[in-house]
Amino acid sequence: MNLDEMLAASGITGGAKAENTRTKTGFVTFIGRPNVGKSTLMNQIIGQKIAITSNKPQTTRNRIQTVYTDERGQIVFVDTPGIHKAKNKLGEYMVGAAEKTISEVDLICWLVEPTTHLGAAEEHIVEKLKECKTPIVLVINKTDTIKKEEILPVIDCYRKELDFVDIVPVCARNGNNVDDLLDVIFLHLDYGPMYYDEDTVTDQPMKQIVAELIREKALHALNDEIPHGIAVVIDSFKERRNARGPITDIDATIICERDSHKGIIIGKGGEMLKKIGTNARYEIEKQLDMKVNLKLWVKVKKEWRDSDILLKNFGYDKKKDK
């Protein structure tokens, strides 16, 4: 009697091995230049907001894992910061997080915009991808901005640069062709056991998600220069009950680099800070499914983006990502 027969006779099915024959699993990363739609696509697939989005570059700063599970198996998506030329230690951290991920996953989805012009960022990514052996799917995003017949020249342009196991045009914003992308991803994954429970959607702590939602609302409200120099720290996060039900009290601080920026973030009579807080509270309440009492403060930490200690304190820790 072999091991499988012994297990069967004992009423033990050998779950992990059985699961290997039924489900496909793997780690998949979205890479691309800043503002190409990586976080929007990931949120679209998961069906809820995990990664923040904005029309400003360098919105995503950390590697964020989200989990998609259906009857076919499980995909662990790794959303990374956009690959760009770093100008400070925060930029180095972000680019390092993105480039490190390329060699660690089972499949790469390279998001590009539907244009035949490859800029410096795309050329840099091409060089990085040529160095790795991971299979690559080219994902042409924002297809709602061009006509269907304009897709073929884009495909031809990128095929000259790299070999792709598949090419999928999508629109992350409205979800067009996203199901086709999932089919392609599962096609190129191996059979194996699931890494997470089927109801898991992210590895991000709720405090981190809340901090990012506050930063997102600041990105939307402030002008182009200031957002690159802000971070958000959760000082207190406590749930309690009152006569109307559960409520979460959150105290958070928006960190900026200059005294002049602090004044802009607060705004005349506190109006800007109030706007950021109101918009953030709305999103946080949807995440927590309960009322939220949010209090915001603003502090100046000059040149924090070039301070190893402050970067670590604000959640951008190189050692933690190794």
DRENDO-1510 file (C-alpha; in Angstrom, 1 decimal, always signed):
<recs>
REC; n; res; u; v; w
REC; 1; MET; +0.0; +0.0; +0.0 .
REC; 2; ASN; +1.5; +3.3; -1.1 .
REC; 3; LEU; +1.2; +6.6; +0.8 .
REC; 4; ASP; -1.8; +7.9; -1.1 .
REC; 5; GLU; -3.6; +4.6; -0.5 .
REC; 6; MET; -2.8; +4.7; +3.2 .
REC; 7; LEU; -4.1; +8.2; +3.5 .
REC; 8; ALA; -7.3; +7.3; +1.6 .
REC; 9; ALA; -7.8; +4.3; +3.9 .
REC; 10; SER; -7.4; +6.5; +6.9 .
REC; 11; GLY; -10.0; +9.0; +5.6 .
REC; 12; ILE; -7.3; +11.6; +4.9 .
REC; 13; THR; -7.6; +13.1; +1.4 .
REC; 14; GLY; -4.2; +14.9; +1.3 .
REC; 15; GLY; -5.7; +18.3; +0.7 .
REC; 16; ALA; -2.7; +20.2; -0.6 .
REC; 17; LYS; -1.9; +17.6; -3.2 .
REC; 18; ALA; -5.5; +17.3; -4.3 .
REC; 19; GLU; -5.7; +21.1; -4.6 .
REC; 20; ASN; -2.6; +21.1; -6.8 .
REC; 21; THR; -4.5; +19.2; -9.5 .
REC; 22; ARG; -7.5; +21.6; -9.4 .
REC; 23; THR; -6.4; +25.1; -9.0 .
REC; 24; LYS; -3.9; +27.4; -10.6 .
REC; 25; THR; -2.0; +29.9; -8.5 .
REC; 26; GLY; +0.8; +32.4; -8.8 .
REC; 27; PHE; +2.2; +35.8; -8.2 .
REC; 28; VAL; +1.7; +38.4; -10.9 .
REC; 29; THR; +3.0; +42.0; -11.1 .
REC; 30; PHE; +1.8; +45.0; -12.9 .
REC; 31; ILE; +4.7; +47.2; -14.0 .
REC; 32; GLY; +4.9; +50.3; -16.1 .
REC; 33; ARG; +5.8; +54.0; -16.0 .
REC; 34; PRO; +4.0; +56.2; -13.5 .
REC; 35; ASN; +0.3; +57.1; -14.2 .
REC; 36; VAL; -0.3; +54.3; -16.7 .
REC; 37; GLY; -3.2; +52.8; -14.8 .
REC; 38; LYS; -1.7; +50.0; -12.7 .
REC; 39; SER; -3.6; +50.7; -9.5 .
REC; 40; THR; -6.8; +51.4; -11.4 .
REC; 41; LEU; -6.6; +48.0; -13.1 .
REC; 42; MET; -5.9; +46.2; -9.9 .
REC; 43; ASN; -8.8; +47.8; -8.1 .
REC; 44; GLN; -11.0; +47.0; -11.1 .
REC; 45; ILE; -10.0; +43.3; -10.9 .
REC; 46; ILE; -10.5; +43.0; -7.1 .
REC; 47; GLY; -13.8; +44.9; -7.2 .
REC; 48; GLN; -12.9; +47.4; -4.5 .
REC; 49; LYS; -10.4; +50.2; -3.8 .
REC; 50; ILE; -7.1; +48.9; -2.3 .
REC; 51; ALA; -4.6; +51.0; -4.1 .
REC; 52; ILE; -5.1; +54.7; -4.4 .
REC; 53; THR; -5.3; +56.4; -7.7 .
REC; 54; SER; -4.8; +59.9; -9.1 .
REC; 55; ASN; -3.7; +61.6; -12.3 .
REC; 56; LYS; -0.4; +62.6; -10.6 .
REC; 57; PRO; +2.8; +60.5; -11.1 .
REC; 58; GLN; +4.3; +58.5; -8.3 .
REC; 59; THR; +0.9; +58.0; -6.6 .
REC; 60; THR; +1.8; +54.4; -5.6 .
REC; 61; ARG; +4.8; +54.3; -3.3 .
REC; 62; ASN; +4.8; +50.8; -1.8 .
REC; 63; ARG; +4.4; +47.3; -3.2 .
REC; 64; ILE; +0.8; +46.3; -2.6 .
REC; 65; GLN; -0.5; +42.8; -2.8 .
REC; 66; THR; -4.1; +42.0; -3.6 .
REC; 67; VAL; -5.7; +38.6; -4.0 .
REC; 68; TYR; -8.1; +37.5; -6.7 .
REC; 69; THR; -9.8; +34.1; -6.2 .
REC; 70; ASP; -12.4; +32.2; -8.2 .
REC; 71; GLU; -13.1; +28.6; -9.2 .
REC; 72; ARG; -10.0; +28.5; -11.4 .
REC; 73; GLY; -7.6; +29.3; -8.6 .
REC; 74; GLN; -5.9; +32.3; -7.1 .
REC; 75; ILE; -3.8; +35.2; -8.4 .
REC; 76; VAL; -1.7; +37.3; -6.0 .
REC; 77; PHE; -1.3; +40.6; -7.7 .
REC; 78; VAL; +1.7; +42.8; -6.8 .
REC; 79; ASP; +1.1; +46.5; -7.6 .
REC; 80; THR; +4.3; +48.4; -7.7 .
REC; 81; PRO; +5.4; +52.1; -7.9 .
REC; 82; GLY; +5.9; +53.4; -11.5 .
REC; 83; ILE; +9.5; +52.9; -12.7 .
REC; 84; HIS; +11.1; +56.3; -13.2 .
REC; 85; LYS; +14.4; +58.2; -12.7 .
REC; 86; ALA; +14.8; +58.6; -8.9 .
REC; 87; LYS; +15.5; +62.1; -7.6 .
REC; 88; ASN; +15.7; +61.4; -3.9 .
REC; 89; LYS; +15.8; +58.5; -1.4 .
REC; 90; LEU; +12.1; +58.1; -1.6 .
REC; 91; GLY; +12.3; +57.7; -5.3 .
REC; 92; GLU; +15.1; +55.2; -5.0 .
REC; 93; TYR; +13.0; +53.2; -2.6 .
REC; 94; MET; +10.0; +53.3; -5.0 .
REC; 95; VAL; +12.1; +52.2; -8.1 .
REC; 96; GLY; +13.9; +49.6; -6.0 .
REC; 97; ALA; +10.6; +48.1; -4.9 .
REC; 98; ALA; +9.3; +48.0; -8.5 .
REC; 99; GLU; +12.4; +46.5; -10.1 .
REC; 100; LYS; +13.0; +43.9; -7.4 .
REC; 101; THR; +9.5; +42.5; -8.0 .
REC; 102; ILE; +10.2; +41.7; -11.6 .
REC; 103; SER; +12.4; +38.7; -10.8 .
REC; 104; GLU; +10.3; +37.4; -7.9 .
REC; 105; VAL; +6.9; +36.8; -9.6 .
REC; 106; ASP; +5.6; +34.1; -11.9 .
REC; 107; LEU; +4.2; +36.4; -14.6 .
REC; 108; ILE; +4.7; +40.1; -15.5 .
REC; 109; CYS; +2.0; +42.3; -16.9 .
REC; 110; TRP; +3.6; +45.3; -18.5 .
REC; 111; LEU; +1.0; +48.1; -18.8 .
REC; 112; VAL; +1.5; +50.6; -21.6 .
REC; 113; GLU; -0.5; +53.4; -23.2 .
REC; 114; PRO; -1.8; +52.9; -26.8 .
REC; 115; THR; +0.9; +54.9; -28.6 .
REC; 116; THR; +3.7; +54.0; -30.9 .
REC; 117; HIS; +6.1; +56.4; -29.2 .
REC; 118; LEU; +8.4; +54.8; -26.6 .
REC; 119; GLY; +9.6; +57.4; -24.2 .
REC; 120; ALA; +12.6; +57.2; -21.9 .
REC; 121; ALA; +10.6; +55.4; -19.2 .
REC; 122; GLU; +9.5; +52.7; -21.6 .
REC; 123; GLU; +13.0; +52.2; -23.0 .
REC; 124; HIS; +14.3; +51.8; -19.4 .
REC; 125; ILE; +11.7; +49.2; -18.7 .
REC; 126; VAL; +12.5; +47.3; -21.9 .
REC; 127; GLU; +16.2; +47.1; -20.7 .
REC; 128; LYS; +15.1; +45.8; -17.3 .
REC; 129; LEU; +12.7; +43.2; -18.8 .
REC; 130; LYS; +15.4; +41.9; -21.2 .
REC; 131; GLU; +17.4; +41.0; -18.1 .
REC; 132; CYS; +14.8; +38.7; -16.6 .
REC; 133; LYS; +13.4; +35.4; -17.7 .
REC; 134; THR; +9.9; +35.8; -16.3 .
REC; 135; PRO; +7.1; +35.5; -18.9 .
REC; 136; ILE; +5.6; +38.8; -20.0 .
REC; 137; VAL; +2.1; +39.8; -21.0 .
REC; 138; LEU; +1.8; +43.2; -22.8 .
REC; 139; VAL; -1.3; +45.0; -21.5 .
REC; 140; ILE; -2.3; +47.9; -23.6 .
REC; 141; ASN; -4.4; +50.1; -21.3 .
REC; 142; LYS; -6.6; +53.2; -22.0 .
REC; 143; THR; -8.0; +51.6; -25.2 .
REC; 144; ASP; -11.1; +53.9; -24.8 .
REC; 145; THR; -8.9; +56.8; -26.0 .
REC; 146; ILE; -8.2; +55.4; -29.5 .
REC; 147; LYS; -10.0; +53.7; -32.4 .
REC; 148; LYS; -9.8; +49.9; -32.7 .
REC; 149; GLU; -7.8; +50.0; -35.9 .
REC; 150; GLU; -5.1; +52.0; -34.0 .
REC; 151; ILE; -4.3; +49.0; -31.7 .
REC; 152; LEU; -2.3; +47.0; -34.3 .
REC; 153; PRO; +0.4; +49.6; -34.9 .
REC; 154; VAL; +0.9; +49.7; -31.1 .
REC; 155; ILE; +1.2; +45.9; -30.9 .
REC; 156; ASP; +3.7; +45.9; -33.8 .
REC; 157; CYS; +5.8; +48.7; -32.1 .
REC; 158; TYR; +6.2; +46.7; -28.8 .
REC; 159; ARG; +6.7; +43.4; -30.5 .
REC; 160; LYS; +9.9; +44.8; -32.0 .
REC; 161; GLU; +11.2; +45.4; -28.5 .
REC; 162; LEU; +10.4; +42.1; -26.6 .
REC; 163; ASP; +8.8; +38.7; -26.9 .
REC; 164; PHE; +5.4; +38.4; -25.2 .
REC; 165; VAL; +3.5; +35.3; -24.2 .
REC; 166; ASP; +0.3; +37.3; -24.8 .
REC; 167; ILE; -1.0; +40.7; -25.7 .
REC; 168; VAL; -4.2; +42.0; -24.2 .
REC; 169; PRO; -5.9; +45.4; -24.9 .
REC; 170; VAL; -7.9; +46.6; -21.9 .
REC; 171; CYS; -9.5; +49.7; -20.4 .
REC; 172; ALA; -8.9; +49.6; -16.6 .
REC; 173; ARG; -11.2; +52.6; -16.1 .
REC; 174; ASN; -14.4; +50.9; -17.4 .
REC; 175; GLY; -13.3; +47.3; -17.1 .
REC; 176; ASN; -13.4; +46.5; -20.8 .
REC; 177; ASN; -11.6; +43.3; -21.6 .
REC; 178; VAL; -10.4; +42.8; -18.0 .
REC; 179; ASP; -12.1; +39.3; -17.9 .
REC; 180; ASP; -10.0; +38.4; -21.0 .
REC; 181; LEU; -6.9; +39.5; -19.2 .
REC; 182; LEU; -7.8; +37.2; -16.2 .
REC; 183; ASP; -8.2; +34.3; -18.7 .
REC; 184; VAL; -4.8; +34.9; -20.1 .
REC; 185; ILE; -3.2; +35.2; -16.7 .
REC; 186; PHE; -4.7; +31.9; -15.5 .
REC; 187; LEU; -3.6; +30.3; -18.8 .
REC; 188; HIS; +0.1; +31.1; -18.0 .
REC; 189; LEU; +0.1; +30.1; -14.3 .
REC; 190; ASP; +0.9; +26.6; -12.9 .
REC; 191; TYR; -1.3; +24.4; -10.8 .
REC; 192; GLY; -0.7; +24.6; -7.1 .
REC; 193; PRO; -2.2; +25.2; -3.7 .
REC; 194; MET; -3.7; +28.6; -2.8 .
REC; 195; TYR; -1.6; +31.0; -0.7 .
REC; 196; TYR; -4.4; +32.8; +1.0 .
REC; 197; ASP; -8.0; +32.1; +2.2 .
REC; 198; GLU; -10.5; +32.6; -0.5 .
REC; 199; ASP; -12.0; +35.7; +1.2 .
REC; 200; THR; -8.6; +37.5; +1.5 .
REC; 201; VAL; -8.3; +40.5; -0.8 .
REC; 202; THR; -5.1; +42.2; +0.4 .
REC; 203; ASP; -2.1; +42.0; +2.6 .
REC; 204; GLN; -2.3; +45.6; +3.5 .
REC; 205; PRO; -3.1; +46.5; +7.2 .
REC; 206; MET; -6.3; +48.7; +7.4 .
REC; 207; LYS; -4.2; +51.5; +9.0 .
REC; 208; GLN; -2.0; +51.6; +5.8 .
REC; 209; ILE; -5.1; +51.6; +3.6 .
REC; 210; VAL; -6.6; +54.5; +5.6 .
REC; 211; ALA; -3.4; +56.5; +5.5 .
REC; 212; GLU; -3.2; +56.0; +1.7 .
REC; 213; LEU; -6.9; +57.1; +1.3 .
REC; 214; ILE; -6.1; +60.3; +3.1 .
REC; 215; ARG; -3.1; +60.8; +0.9 .
REC; 216; GLU; -5.2; +60.2; -2.2 .
REC; 217; LYS; -7.7; +62.9; -1.2 .
REC; 218; ALA; -4.8; +65.3; -0.6 .
REC; 219; LEU; -3.4; +64.4; -4.1 .
REC; 220; HIS; -6.7; +65.2; -5.6 .
REC; 221; ALA; -7.1; +68.5; -3.8 .
REC; 222; LEU; -3.6; +70.0; -3.9 .
REC; 223; ASN; -1.7; +71.5; -6.8 .
REC; 224; ASP; +0.9; +69.5; -8.8 .
REC; 225; GLU; +4.0; +70.5; -6.7 .
REC; 226; ILE; +3.0; +69.8; -3.2 .
REC; 227; PRO; +1.8; +66.1; -3.3 .
REC; 228; HIS; +5.2; +64.7; -4.1 .
REC; 229; GLY; +6.4; +66.0; -0.7 .
REC; 230; ILE; +3.6; +64.7; +1.6 .
REC; 231; ALA; +3.2; +61.6; +3.6 .
REC; 232; VAL; +0.4; +60.5; +6.0 .
REC; 233; VAL; +0.9; +58.9; +9.4 .
REC; 234; ILE; -1.9; +57.3; +11.5 .
REC; 235; ASP; -1.4; +58.5; +15.1 .
REC; 236; SER; -4.4; +56.7; +16.6 .
REC; 237; PHE; -6.9; +54.2; +15.3 .
REC; 238; LYS; -9.6; +53.0; +17.8 .
REC; 239; GLU; -13.0; +51.5; +17.4 .
REC; 240; ARG; -15.8; +52.2; +20.0 .
REC; 241; ARG; -19.5; +51.9; +20.3 .
REC; 242; ASN; -22.1; +54.7; +20.9 .
REC; 243; ALA; -25.8; +54.8; +21.0 .
REC; 244; ARG; -26.0; +54.7; +17.1 .
REC; 245; GLY; -23.6; +51.7; +16.7 .
REC; 246; PRO; -19.8; +51.3; +16.1 .
REC; 247; ILE; -17.6; +54.2; +15.2 .
REC; 248; THR; -13.9; +54.4; +14.6 .
REC; 249; ASP; -11.8; +57.4; +15.9 .
REC; 250; ILE; -8.8; +58.1; +13.6 .
REC; 251; ASP; -6.2; +60.8; +14.3 .
REC; 252; ALA; -3.8; +61.3; +11.4 .
REC; 253; THR; -1.0; +63.7; +10.5 .
REC; 254; ILE; -0.2; +64.9; +7.0 .
REC; 255; ILE; +3.6; +65.5; +6.7 .
REC; 256; CYS; +4.9; +68.1; +4.3 .
REC; 257; GLU; +8.4; +69.5; +3.6 .
REC; 258; ARG; +7.9; +73.3; +3.8 .
REC; 259; ASP; +6.2; +75.8; +6.0 .
REC; 260; SER; +4.6; +77.4; +2.9 .
REC; 261; HIS; +3.2; +73.9; +2.0 .
REC; 262; LYS; +1.7; +73.6; +5.4 .
REC; 263; GLY; -0.3; +76.8; +4.9 .
REC; 264; ILE; -1.6; +75.6; +1.6 .
REC; 265; ILE; -2.6; +72.2; +2.9 .
REC; 266; ILE; -4.5; +73.8; +5.8 .
REC; 267; GLY; -6.0; +76.5; +3.6 .
REC; 268; LYS; -7.7; +79.8; +4.4 .
REC; 269; GLY; -9.7; +79.2; +7.6 .
REC; 270; GLY; -8.8; +75.5; +7.5 .
REC; 271; GLU; -11.0; +75.0; +4.4 .
REC; 272; MET; -8.5; +72.9; +2.4 .
REC; 273; LEU; -7.8; +70.5; +5.3 .
REC; 274; LYS; -11.5; +70.3; +6.0 .
REC; 275; LYS; -12.1; +69.3; +2.3 .
REC; 276; ILE; -9.4; +66.6; +2.4 .
REC; 277; GLY; -10.8; +65.3; +5.7 .
REC; 278; THR; -14.4; +65.2; +4.5 .
REC; 279; ASN; -13.5; +63.4; +1.2 .
REC; 280; ALA; -11.2; +60.9; +3.0 .
REC; 281; ARG; -13.8; +60.2; +5.7 .
REC; 282; TYR; -16.3; +59.2; +3.0 .
REC; 283; GLU; -13.9; +56.7; +1.5 .
REC; 284; ILE; -12.8; +55.3; +4.8 .
REC; 285; GLU; -16.4; +54.8; +6.0 .
REC; 286; LYS; -17.0; +52.7; +2.8 .
REC; 287; GLN; -13.9; +50.6; +3.6 .
REC; 288; LEU; -14.7; +50.1; +7.3 .
REC; 289; ASP; -18.5; +49.9; +6.8 .
REC; 290; MET; -19.1; +52.1; +9.8 .
REC; 291; LYS; -19.0; +55.8; +10.9 .
REC; 292; VAL; -15.7; +57.4; +11.2 .
REC; 293; ASN; -14.5; +60.4; +13.3 .
REC; 294; LEU; -11.4; +61.7; +11.5 .
REC; 295; LYS; -9.1; +64.4; +12.8 .
REC; 296; LEU; -6.3; +65.7; +10.7 .
REC; 297; TRP; -3.1; +67.7; +11.6 .
REC; 298; VAL; -0.3; +69.0; +9.5 .
REC; 299; LYS; +3.4; +68.9; +10.4 .
REC; 300; VAL; +6.5; +70.1; +8.6 .
REC; 301; LYS; +9.5; +67.6; +8.3 .
REC; 302; LYS; +12.0; +69.3; +6.0 .
REC; 303; GLU; +13.6; +67.1; +3.3 .
REC; 304; TRP; +12.0; +63.9; +4.8 .
REC; 305; ARG; +12.2; +62.2; +1.4 .
REC; 306; ASP; +16.0; +62.2; +1.8 .
REC; 307; SER; +16.0; +60.9; +5.4 .
REC; 308; ASP; +16.5; +57.2; +6.0 .
REC; 309; ILE; +15.0; +57.5; +9.5 .
REC; 310; LEU; +11.9; +59.4; +8.5 .
REC; 311; LEU; +11.3; +57.2; +5.4 .
REC; 312; LYS; +11.3; +54.2; +7.7 .
REC; 313; ASN; +9.0; +56.0; +10.2 .
REC; 314; PHE; +6.6; +56.9; +7.5 .
REC; 315; GLY; +6.4; +53.3; +6.2 .
REC; 316; TYR; +9.0; +53.3; +3.4 .
REC; 317; ASP; +11.4; +50.8; +4.8 .
REC; 318; LYS; +13.9; +49.2; +2.3 .
REC; 319; LYS; +14.8; +46.4; +4.8 .
REC; 320; LYS; +11.1; +45.5; +5.2 .
REC; 321; ASP; +10.8; +45.0; +1.4 .
REC; 322; LYS; +13.8; +42.7; +1.1 .
</recs>
